[in-house]
Amino acid sequence: MLEELLIFTRGGLILWSSCRALGAAALKGSPIDALIRSCLLEERSADASFSQDNYALKWTFHNDLGLVFVAVYQKILHLLYVDDLLAAVRNEFSQIYDPKRTDYHDFTDVFRQLHLEAEARAEEMKKSKQQPISSRPLPPASHKTNPKARGAAARTKGAPGKEDDSDGDSQHALANSAKGRENGGGAPPKDTRPAVLVKGKENGGPKDNSGAFDVSKLQRLRKADRKNAGADNGTKKLTKPADTKKKGKQDRVWDDKPSNKKLDFTDPADERGDEVTDNVIVNQGESMMDKDDNLSSDSEEEEEVEDGPKKKGWFSSMFQSIAGNNVLEKSDLQPALKALKDRLMTKNVAEEIAEKLCESVAASLEGKKLGSFTRISSTVQTAMEEALLRILTPRRSIDILRDVHAAKERGRPYVIVFVGVNGVGKSTNLAKVAYWLLQHNLSVTLAACDTFRSGAVEQLRTHARRLQIPIFEKGYEKDPAVVAREAIQEASRNKSDVVLVDTAGRMQDNEPLMRALSKLINLNSPDLVLFVGEALVGNDAVDQLTKFNQKLADLSAVPTARLIDGILLTKFDTIDDKVGAALSMVYISGAPVMFVGCGQSYTDLKKLNVKSIVKTLLK
């Protein structure tokens, strides 16, 4: 049973609802709002369906008019007519739609009729599928059937008195083949040797042997190719250039700013490190988090996506722009979308994400009218750019400083938990975040909750000593959840503003460690759960974030599970233009990128420049 069919504009104006028109009960919860948040705004509109609570939802668009048609029904039911009904409603409603009109009560009777017709067609289709298979007529024989079957059929239809000959002599076989042709064009005698197939046909099968395959000729060609290949190898060996002298390894230059200063991480102070802690904050300078990034001229340049074969000329392009197809079809969009998908994958975007994005862009453009002097490639690229901007732009506030001050006014510390897989740089980037918070006159406490990896506590203790901030530690082989709780209590007594909790790296498939992480989050209820991931990963980013969120949800002890709130991307300075991991992580989790690690010093922490990332992805 169909629960509701809703028609609304892309701006959110509801034009017609079956619940209102037919007086049915309202839906429980807000499945349509969830569809808009989770699919339509997240560029997942190309998905086949969406489930929320006990409901299943399907939808379609009229892109030219900017209308959305959504059908809602019980998830337990398998309604075969929903797609057919949506298409019929879309066609009928588009004929009476007027942008100035808001009342469509007269569409109720039309909908009833369309609903009945769709149900009747579904019943007929169901009955036709239940008919026995034996009643269906057999397909006619084809020349592409199995050679053995074709030979058997030919023998049953051949002239009487014709005998099989399984002799392996080739002359005998040719004589019998000629004899078969003289006897009315019957099939040649059966030969036990394997037949040579050329383009799907057997040797000797057709009547006309003028184009028959010559094995001896093929052998002569192969011998000639081998001789030519040997001659080419000889010439290559003779003309091989002399080895040039290898250049020495040059120092790497970061951010186009050459510097002769070498990175020196040795500690010149005594064992207590007093001299180092006095000079670290002064020498490091201002964090990059507080600097605005300007787009370079290179990132502003847009390259046009080729949408097919190369154009013949200026007049041809202009004529196609004026007199081409006004309404975009899926076949028109495929070449440009394929080029965009390949480009995104070369930028390290996961293949699954690139495919879904292209499908979503195709769904948003299909049926739209193409303006004059507008190419399909530019239209597709513009739509993709808008989609990427919507995905990467945070939909909630990511101003951590404001949230810290709000927690301070309530008399409690602001707690951030850093989670992620092994070796991505959680402890190092935790220290960068601490340095940035110190620059804004906030007191910070570190919690050493990585009680699993050897040297983790000592590493965090070194950062705390260099930054002159307190650290709470209990050593190794302790329960991380209990250590974090005691650290938060200690920070509350000492009036600390922020507590940064370091956790052990764990793979997404390690259930014991994932269970310990879920316990830590549920017991301490942190204000922010940051997933620390490498910018180097491609398809693995989807697997990591999906399974982290899934495990946190499955192992949660409370009904509303706490999932990942934000992302910290590390090693961003080593990827050149392969920035696709940021897109993959945001798309799969819905969490914004809040920090970007771009170096090895405490100041190398940035905000994500969304426009720059989008330009790089499409360049």
C-alpha positions as CSV (number, residue, x, y, z in Angstrom):
1,M,0.0,0.0,0.0
2,L,1.3,3.4,-0.9
3,E,1.6,5.6,2.1
4,E,2.1,9.0,0.4
5,L,3.1,10.6,-2.9
6,L,4.5,14.1,-2.5
7,I,5.3,16.7,-5.2
8,F,7.4,19.7,-4.3
9,T,9.8,22.1,-5.8
10,R,13.6,22.1,-5.4
11,G,13.1,25.2,-3.3
12,G,11.0,23.3,-0.8
13,L,7.5,24.4,-1.7
14,I,5.0,21.6,-1.4
15,L,2.6,21.6,-4.4
16,W,0.5,18.5,-3.8
17,S,0.4,15.7,-1.2
18,S,-1.7,12.5,-1.4
19,C,-2.1,12.5,2.4
20,R,-3.7,16.0,2.4
21,A,-5.8,15.3,-0.8
22,L,-7.1,11.9,0.3
23,G,-7.3,12.6,4.0
24,A,-4.9,9.9,5.0
25,A,-2.9,9.7,8.3
26,A,0.3,11.6,8.4
27,L,3.6,9.6,8.3
28,K,5.4,8.7,11.5
29,G,8.7,10.6,11.9
30,S,10.1,12.6,9.0
31,P,11.2,10.2,6.3
32,I,11.0,12.9,3.5
33,D,13.1,15.3,5.6
34,A,15.6,12.5,6.1
35,L,15.6,11.9,2.3
36,I,16.4,15.5,1.6
37,R,19.2,15.7,4.2
38,S,20.8,12.4,3.4
39,C,20.3,12.0,-0.3
40,L,19.2,15.1,-2.2
41,L,21.6,17.5,-0.5
42,E,24.4,14.9,-0.3
43,E,24.5,14.3,-4.1
44,R,23.1,10.8,-3.7
45,S,20.0,11.4,-5.8
46,A,21.1,8.7,-8.3
47,D,20.5,5.9,-5.7
48,A,17.6,3.6,-6.5
49,S,15.8,4.0,-3.1
50,F,16.2,5.2,0.4
51,S,15.1,3.7,3.7
52,Q,14.1,5.5,6.9
53,D,12.6,3.8,9.9
54,N,9.9,1.4,8.5
55,Y,9.5,3.3,5.2
56,A,11.1,2.9,1.8
57,L,11.2,6.0,-0.5
58,K,11.6,6.3,-4.3
59,W,11.8,9.5,-6.2
60,T,12.2,11.1,-9.6
61,F,12.9,14.6,-11.0
62,H,11.6,17.0,-13.6
63,N,14.8,18.9,-14.0
64,D,13.5,21.4,-16.5
65,L,10.7,22.5,-14.2
66,G,12.6,22.0,-11.0
67,L,10.1,19.5,-9.5
68,V,10.7,16.5,-7.2
69,F,8.2,13.5,-7.0
70,V,8.6,11.2,-3.9
71,A,6.7,8.0,-3.2
72,V,6.6,6.6,0.3
73,Y,5.5,3.0,1.2
74,Q,6.1,0.4,3.9
75,K,9.6,-1.2,3.7
76,I,8.2,-4.7,4.2
77,L,6.1,-4.4,1.0
78,H,7.5,-4.9,-2.5
79,L,5.4,-2.6,-4.7
80,L,6.2,-3.3,-8.3
81,Y,4.2,-0.3,-9.6
82,V,6.0,2.5,-7.8
83,D,8.4,3.4,-10.6
84,D,5.7,3.2,-13.2
85,L,3.4,5.4,-11.1
86,L,6.1,8.0,-10.5
87,A,6.7,8.3,-14.2
88,A,3.0,8.6,-15.0
89,V,2.5,11.3,-12.3
90,R,5.5,13.2,-13.5
91,N,4.2,13.3,-17.1
92,E,0.7,14.3,-16.1
93,F,1.6,16.9,-13.5
94,S,4.2,18.6,-15.7
95,Q,1.4,19.3,-18.2
96,I,-0.6,21.3,-15.7
97,Y,2.2,22.9,-13.7
98,D,2.3,26.6,-13.5
99,P,5.0,28.4,-11.5
100,K,2.5,31.0,-10.3
101,R,0.0,28.4,-9.2
102,T,0.1,26.8,-5.7
103,D,-3.3,25.0,-5.5
104,Y,-3.6,21.6,-7.4
105,H,-6.7,20.0,-5.8
106,D,-7.9,19.0,-9.3
107,F,-4.9,16.7,-9.6
108,T,-6.4,14.3,-7.0
109,D,-8.8,12.6,-9.4
110,V,-6.0,12.2,-11.9
111,F,-3.8,10.6,-9.3
112,R,-6.5,8.1,-8.3
113,Q,-6.9,7.0,-12.0
114,L,-3.1,6.8,-12.5
115,H,-2.8,4.8,-9.2
116,L,-5.4,2.3,-10.4
117,E,-3.9,1.9,-13.8
118,A,-0.4,1.3,-12.4
119,E,-1.7,-1.3,-10.0
120,A,-3.6,-3.1,-12.8
121,R,-0.4,-3.2,-15.0
122,A,1.6,-4.6,-12.1
123,E,-1.0,-7.4,-11.5
124,E,-0.9,-8.3,-15.2
125,M,2.9,-8.4,-15.2
126,K,2.9,-10.6,-12.1
127,K,0.4,-13.0,-13.7
128,S,2.5,-13.2,-16.9
129,K,5.6,-14.0,-15.0
130,Q,3.8,-16.9,-13.3
131,Q,3.0,-18.7,-16.6
132,P,4.8,-22.0,-17.2
133,I,8.0,-21.7,-19.2
134,S,7.1,-24.6,-21.5
135,S,4.4,-22.6,-23.1
136,R,6.9,-20.1,-24.5
137,P,7.9,-20.7,-28.2
138,L,11.5,-21.9,-28.7
139,P,13.8,-19.3,-30.4
140,P,14.7,-20.0,-34.1
141,A,18.0,-21.6,-34.9
142,S,20.9,-19.2,-35.5
143,H,24.1,-19.4,-37.5
144,K,25.9,-18.6,-34.3
145,T,24.8,-21.8,-32.5
146,N,27.3,-24.4,-31.3
147,P,29.2,-26.1,-34.1
148,K,28.4,-29.5,-32.8
149,A,24.7,-28.8,-32.7
150,R,24.8,-27.2,-36.1
151,G,26.6,-30.3,-37.5
152,A,24.0,-32.6,-36.0
153,A,21.1,-30.5,-37.4
154,A,22.8,-30.6,-40.8
155,R,23.1,-34.4,-40.7
156,T,19.5,-34.9,-39.9
157,K,18.5,-32.7,-42.8
158,G,21.1,-34.0,-45.3
159,A,20.5,-36.2,-48.3
160,P,19.9,-39.9,-47.5
161,G,22.8,-42.3,-47.9
162,K,25.4,-39.7,-46.8
163,E,27.9,-41.2,-44.5
164,D,30.1,-39.8,-41.7
165,D,33.8,-40.1,-42.2
166,S,36.1,-39.7,-39.2
167,D,39.3,-40.4,-41.1
168,G,42.1,-37.9,-40.2
169,D,43.5,-37.6,-43.7
170,S,43.1,-34.0,-45.0
171,Q,42.8,-35.0,-48.7
172,H,40.0,-37.4,-47.8
173,A,38.2,-34.7,-45.9
174,L,38.5,-32.2,-48.7
175,A,37.1,-34.8,-51.2
176,N,34.2,-35.5,-48.9
177,S,33.6,-31.8,-48.5
178,A,33.4,-31.3,-52.3
179,K,31.2,-34.4,-52.6
180,G,28.9,-32.8,-50.0
181,R,28.6,-29.6,-52.0
182,E,27.8,-31.6,-55.1
183,N,25.0,-33.4,-53.3
184,G,22.9,-30.3,-52.8
185,G,24.9,-28.2,-50.4
186,G,24.7,-30.4,-47.4
187,A,27.0,-30.1,-44.4
188,P,30.5,-31.5,-44.8
189,P,31.4,-34.8,-43.1
190,K,32.3,-34.8,-39.5
191,D,36.0,-34.4,-38.7
192,T,37.4,-35.4,-35.4
193,R,40.2,-32.7,-35.6
194,P,39.5,-29.4,-33.8
195,A,38.0,-26.9,-36.2
196,V,39.8,-23.6,-36.7
197,L,37.5,-20.7,-36.0
198,V,37.9,-17.4,-37.8
199,K,35.5,-14.6,-36.6
200,G,33.0,-17.1,-35.2
201,K,32.9,-19.4,-38.3
202,E,34.4,-22.9,-38.8
203,N,36.8,-23.7,-41.6
204,G,34.9,-25.3,-44.4
205,G,31.5,-24.3,-42.9
206,P,30.3,-21.8,-45.5
207,K,29.8,-22.8,-49.2
208,D,32.2,-20.1,-50.5
209,N,35.8,-20.9,-49.5
210,S,37.3,-17.9,-51.2
211,G,37.9,-16.2,-47.9
212,A,38.9,-19.4,-46.1
213,F,41.6,-19.2,-43.4
214,D,45.1,-20.3,-44.7
215,V,47.2,-21.8,-41.8
216,S,50.4,-21.9,-43.8
217,K,50.1,-18.2,-44.6
218,L,49.7,-17.4,-40.9
219,Q,52.8,-19.4,-40.1
220,R,54.8,-17.6,-42.8
221,L,53.6,-14.2,-41.4
222,R,54.7,-15.3,-37.8
223,K,58.2,-16.3,-39.0
224,A,58.5,-12.9,-40.8
225,D,57.4,-11.1,-37.6
226,R,60.0,-12.9,-35.6
227,K,62.8,-12.1,-38.0
228,N,61.7,-8.4,-38.0
229,A,61.6,-8.4,-34.2
230,G,65.1,-9.8,-34.1
231,A,66.4,-7.2,-36.5
232,D,64.8,-4.4,-34.4
233,N,66.4,-5.7,-31.2
234,G,69.8,-5.8,-33.0
235,T,69.4,-2.2,-34.1
236,K,68.3,-1.1,-30.7
237,K,71.3,-2.6,-29.1
238,L,73.6,-0.9,-31.6
239,T,71.9,2.5,-31.2
240,K,71.6,2.4,-27.4
241,P,72.7,5.8,-26.1
242,A,75.3,6.1,-23.5
243,D,74.3,6.3,-19.9
244,T,74.1,9.9,-18.7
245,K,75.4,10.8,-15.3
246,K,72.7,10.7,-12.6
247,K,71.9,13.9,-10.9
248,G,72.3,14.1,-7.2
249,K,69.2,14.2,-4.9
250,Q,68.0,17.8,-4.4
251,D,66.4,19.1,-1.2
252,R,62.6,19.3,-1.3
253,V,61.0,22.7,-1.3
254,W,57.7,23.2,0.5
255,D,55.0,25.7,-0.6
256,D,57.3,27.2,-3.3
257,K,59.4,28.9,-0.6
258,P,63.1,27.7,-0.8
259,S,64.9,27.8,2.5
260,N,68.5,26.8,3.4
261,K,67.5,26.1,7.0
262,K,67.7,22.4,7.7
263,L,65.1,20.6,9.9
264,D,66.9,19.8,13.2
265,F,64.9,17.9,15.8
266,T,67.7,17.2,18.2
267,D,67.2,18.5,21.8
268,P,70.2,20.7,22.8
269,A,68.9,21.2,26.3
270,D,69.5,19.1,29.4
271,E,67.4,16.1,30.3
272,R,64.6,18.2,31.7
273,G,64.4,20.3,28.5
274,D,64.0,23.7,30.2
275,E,65.8,25.7,27.4
276,V,63.7,24.0,24.7
277,T,60.3,24.7,26.4
278,D,61.2,28.3,26.8
279,N,61.9,28.9,23.1
280,V,59.6,26.6,21.2
281,I,56.5,28.8,21.1
282,V,58.5,31.9,20.3
283,N,60.4,30.2,17.4
284,Q,57.6,28.4,15.8
285,G,55.6,31.5,15.0
286,E,51.9,31.8,14.1
287,S,49.9,28.7,13.2
288,M,48.7,28.4,9.7
289,M,45.1,27.9,11.0
290,D,44.9,31.7,11.5
291,K,46.1,32.6,8.0
292,D,43.7,32.9,5.1
293,D,44.8,31.0,2.0
294,N,44.5,32.8,-1.3
295,L,43.8,30.8,-4.5
296,S,46.7,30.9,-6.9
297,S,46.3,31.9,-10.5
298,D,46.9,28.3,-11.6
299,S,44.0,27.0,-9.6
300,E,41.7,29.5,-11.1
301,E,42.3,28.2,-14.6
302,E,39.6,25.8,-15.8
303,E,40.3,23.2,-18.4
304,E,37.3,22.2,-20.5
305,V,36.2,18.6,-20.5
306,E,36.0,17.0,-23.9
307,D,32.6,15.5,-24.5
308,G,33.3,13.4,-27.5
309,P,35.4,13.6,-30.7
310,K,37.3,16.8,-31.5
311,K,35.2,19.6,-33.1
312,K,35.7,20.3,-36.8
313,G,35.8,24.0,-36.5
314,W,34.4,27.3,-35.2
315,F,31.4,27.3,-37.4
316,S,30.6,23.7,-36.7
317,S,30.7,24.3,-32.9
318,M,28.6,27.4,-33.2
319,F,26.0,25.6,-35.3
320,Q,25.8,22.7,-32.9
321,S,25.3,25.1,-30.0
322,I,22.4,26.8,-31.8
323,A,20.7,23.9,-33.6
324,G,21.7,21.0,-31.4
325,N,19.4,19.1,-29.0
326,N,17.7,21.5,-26.6
327,V,16.8,18.8,-24.1
328,L,19.6,16.9,-22.5
329,E,19.4,13.1,-22.6
330,K,21.5,10.6,-20.7
331,S,23.3,9.5,-23.8
332,D,24.4,13.1,-24.5
333,L,25.9,13.4,-21.0
334,Q,27.8,10.0,-20.9
335,P,31.0,11.1,-22.8
336,A,31.5,14.2,-20.6
337,L,30.6,12.3,-17.4
338,K,33.1,9.5,-18.3
339,A,35.8,12.0,-18.8
340,L,35.0,13.6,-15.4
341,K,34.9,10.3,-13.7
342,D,38.4,9.4,-15.0
343,R,39.7,12.7,-14.0
344,L,38.3,12.4,-10.4
345,M,39.9,8.9,-10.1
346,T,43.3,10.2,-11.2
347,K,43.0,12.8,-8.3
348,N,42.7,9.8,-5.9
349,V,38.9,9.9,-5.5
350,A,37.5,6.4,-4.7
351,E,36.0,4.8,-7.7
352,E,32.7,4.1,-5.9
353,I,32.4,7.8,-5.0
354,A,33.3,9.0,-8.5
355,E,30.7,6.8,-10.0
356,K,28.0,7.9,-7.6
357,L,28.8,11.6,-8.2
358,C,28.5,11.2,-11.9
359,E,25.2,9.4,-11.6
360,S,23.9,12.2,-9.4
361,V,25.0,14.9,-11.8
362,A,23.4,13.0,-14.7
363,A,20.1,12.7,-12.7
364,S,20.2,16.4,-12.0
365,L,20.8,17.4,-15.7
366,E,18.7,14.8,-17.5
367,G,15.7,16.5,-19.1
368,K,17.0,20.1,-18.8
369,K,17.1,22.4,-21.7
370,L,20.5,23.4,-23.0
371,G,20.9,27.1,-23.6
372,S,22.1,28.5,-26.9
373,F,25.9,28.8,-27.3
374,T,26.3,26.4,-24.4
375,R,28.3,23.1,-24.7
376,I,27.4,19.9,-22.9
377,S,30.9,19.6,-21.4
378,S,30.7,23.1,-19.8
379,T,27.2,22.4,-18.5
380,V,28.4,19.1,-17.0
381,Q,31.5,20.6,-15.4
382,T,29.5,23.4,-13.9
383,A,27.0,21.0,-12.4
384,M,29.9,18.8,-11.0
385,E,31.6,21.9,-9.5
386,E,28.4,22.9,-7.7
387,A,27.9,19.4,-6.4
388,L,31.5,19.2,-5.1
389,L,31.1,22.6,-3.4
390,R,27.9,21.4,-1.7
391,I,29.6,18.3,-0.5
392,L,32.8,19.8,0.9
393,T,31.1,22.9,2.4
394,P,30.3,22.2,6.1
395,R,26.6,22.3,6.9
396,R,27.2,23.1,10.6
397,S,29.5,25.4,12.5
398,I,33.1,24.1,12.8
399,D,34.2,27.0,14.9
400,I,36.0,25.1,17.7
401,L,37.1,28.3,19.5
402,R,33.5,29.4,19.9
403,D,32.5,26.0,21.2
404,V,35.4,26.0,23.7
405,H,34.3,29.4,25.1
406,A,30.7,28.1,25.4
407,A,31.9,25.1,27.4
408,K,34.1,27.3,29.5
409,E,31.0,29.5,30.4
410,R,29.3,26.3,31.6
411,G,32.2,25.5,33.9
412,R,33.5,22.4,32.2
413,P,36.4,21.5,29.8
414,Y,35.9,21.0,26.1
415,V,36.9,17.4,25.2
416,I,38.3,16.3,21.8
417,V,39.1,12.6,21.1
418,F,41.4,11.7,18.3
419,V,40.8,8.3,16.6
420,G,42.1,6.6,13.5
421,V,44.1,3.7,12.1
422,N,47.7,3.0,12.8
423,G,50.5,5.4,11.7
424,V,48.5,8.3,10.4
425,G,49.9,10.9,12.8
426,K,47.3,11.2,15.6
427,S,49.8,12.2,18.3
428,T,51.7,14.7,16.2
429,N,48.6,16.4,14.9
430,L,47.2,16.4,18.4
431,A,50.2,18.5,19.4
432,K,49.6,20.9,16.5
433,V,46.0,21.4,17.6
434,A,47.3,22.0,21.2
435,Y,49.8,24.6,19.9
436,W,47.0,26.4,17.9
437,L,44.8,26.5,21.0
438,L,47.6,27.9,23.1
439,Q,48.0,30.7,20.7
440,H,44.4,31.7,21.5
441,N,45.2,31.9,25.2
442,L,43.4,28.6,26.1
443,S,44.7,26.2,28.7
444,V,45.1,22.7,27.4
445,T,45.6,19.3,29.1
446,L,46.8,16.2,27.2
447,A,45.4,12.7,28.1
448,A,47.7,9.8,27.2
449,C,45.0,7.1,26.5
450,D,47.2,5.1,24.1
451,T,48.1,2.4,26.6
452,F,48.7,-0.1,23.9
453,R,51.6,1.1,21.7
454,S,55.1,1.1,23.1
455,G,56.5,4.6,23.4
456,A,53.1,6.3,22.9
457,V,53.1,7.8,26.4
458,E,56.7,9.0,26.1
459,Q,56.0,10.6,22.7
460,L,53.0,12.6,24.1
461,R,55.1,13.5,27.2
462,T,57.8,15.0,24.9
463,H,55.2,17.2,23.2
464,A,53.7,18.3,26.5
465,R,57.2,19.2,27.8
466,R,58.0,21.2,24.6
467,L,54.7,23.1,24.7
468,Q,54.8,23.5,28.5
469,I,51.3,22.0,29.1
470,P,50.2,19.4,31.6
471,I,49.7,15.8,30.7
472,F,47.7,13.1,32.5
473,E,49.0,9.6,32.2
474,K,48.6,6.2,33.9
475,G,51.2,4.2,32.0
476,Y,50.5,1.1,29.9
477,E,48.0,-1.8,30.0
478,K,45.3,0.4,31.6
479,D,41.7,0.8,30.5
480,P,41.7,3.9,28.1
481,A,38.1,4.8,29.0
482,V,39.0,5.0,32.7
483,V,42.2,7.0,32.0
484,A,40.2,9.5,29.9
485,R,37.5,9.9,32.6
486,E,40.1,10.6,35.3
487,A,41.9,13.1,32.9
488,I,38.7,15.0,32.4
489,Q,38.1,15.1,36.1
490,E,41.6,16.3,36.7
491,A,41.2,19.0,34.1
492,S,38.0,20.2,35.7
493,R,39.7,20.6,39.0
494,N,42.6,22.5,37.4
495,K,40.2,24.7,35.4
496,S,41.6,23.6,32.1
497,D,39.7,24.8,29.0
498,V,40.4,21.9,26.6
499,V,41.3,18.2,27.1
500,L,42.9,16.5,24.1
501,V,42.6,12.7,24.3
502,D,45.1,10.6,22.4
503,T,44.0,7.0,21.6
504,A,45.7,4.0,20.2
505,G,45.7,3.4,16.4
506,R,43.5,0.5,15.4
507,M,42.4,-1.1,12.1
508,Q,38.7,-0.9,11.3
509,D,38.4,-4.7,11.5
510,N,39.9,-5.1,14.9
511,E,36.8,-5.6,17.0
512,P,38.4,-5.8,20.5
513,L,40.1,-2.4,20.0
514,M,37.0,-0.9,18.3
515,R,34.9,-2.1,21.3
516,A,37.4,-0.3,23.7
517,L,37.1,2.9,21.6
518,S,33.3,2.7,21.7
519,K,33.5,2.3,25.5
520,L,35.8,5.4,25.8
521,I,33.4,7.5,23.7
522,N,30.2,6.3,25.5
523,L,31.7,6.7,29.0
524,N,33.1,10.2,28.5
525,S,30.7,11.8,26.0
526,P,33.4,14.0,24.3
527,D,32.4,17.2,22.6
528,L,34.2,16.3,19.4
529,V,35.3,13.0,17.9
530,L,38.0,13.6,15.2
531,F,38.9,10.9,12.8
532,V,42.6,11.3,11.8
533,G,43.2,10.0,8.3
534,E,45.9,10.2,5.7
535,A,45.5,12.2,2.5
536,L,47.3,9.5,0.7
537,V,44.6,6.9,0.8
538,G,42.2,6.3,-2.1
539,N,39.6,3.6,-2.0
540,D,40.6,2.6,1.5
541,A,39.3,5.8,2.9
542,V,35.7,4.6,2.2
543,D,36.3,1.3,4.0
544,Q,38.0,3.0,7.0
545,L,35.3,5.6,7.7
546,T,32.4,3.3,6.9
547,K,33.5,0.6,9.2
548,F,34.6,3.0,12.0
549,N,31.1,4.5,12.0
550,Q,29.5,1.1,11.7
551,K,31.4,-0.3,14.6
552,L,30.7,2.7,16.8
553,A,27.0,2.4,16.1
554,D,26.9,-1.4,16.6
555,L,28.9,-1.4,19.8
556,S,27.2,1.6,21.4
557,A,25.5,1.0,24.7
558,V,23.1,3.9,24.2
559,P,20.2,4.1,21.6
560,T,21.6,7.3,19.9
561,A,25.2,6.1,19.0
562,R,28.0,8.7,18.9
563,L,29.7,8.7,15.5
564,I,32.6,10.7,13.9
565,D,32.0,14.4,14.1
566,G,34.9,15.7,12.0
567,I,38.0,14.8,10.0
568,L,41.7,15.8,10.4
569,L,43.6,15.1,7.2
570,T,47.3,14.5,7.6
571,K,50.3,14.5,5.2
572,F,48.5,16.9,2.9
573,D,51.9,18.3,1.8
574,T,53.0,15.1,0.2
575,I,50.1,14.5,-2.3
576,D,50.6,17.2,-4.9
577,D,47.2,17.4,-6.7
578,K,45.9,14.0,-5.4
579,V,43.4,15.7,-3.1
580,G,40.6,13.2,-3.7
581,A,40.8,11.6,-0.2
582,A,39.2,14.7,1.3
583,L,36.2,14.3,-1.0
584,S,35.9,10.5,-0.4
585,M,36.0,10.9,3.4
586,V,33.4,13.8,3.5
587,Y,31.1,12.0,1.1
588,I,31.0,8.7,2.9
589,S,30.7,10.1,6.4
590,G,29.0,13.4,6.1
591,A,31.5,14.9,8.5
592,P,33.5,18.1,7.6
593,V,37.2,18.4,7.3
594,M,38.1,20.6,10.3
595,F,42.0,20.5,10.1
596,V,44.6,19.7,7.5
597,G,48.1,18.7,8.5
598,C,50.7,20.0,6.0
599,G,54.1,19.7,7.5
600,Q,56.3,18.6,10.4
601,S,56.3,21.6,12.7
602,Y,53.7,22.8,15.2
603,T,52.5,25.6,12.9
604,D,51.8,23.3,10.0
605,L,48.1,23.0,10.5
606,K,45.5,24.6,8.1
607,K,41.9,24.9,7.4
608,L,40.5,23.2,4.3
609,N,40.2,25.6,1.4
610,V,37.1,24.2,-0.3
611,K,37.3,26.3,-3.5
612,S,40.9,25.4,-4.0
613,I,40.2,21.6,-3.6
614,V,37.3,21.8,-6.1
615,K,39.4,23.6,-8.6
616,T,42.2,21.0,-8.2
617,L,39.8,18.1,-8.6
618,L,38.5,19.5,-11.9
619,K,41.8,20.8,-13.2
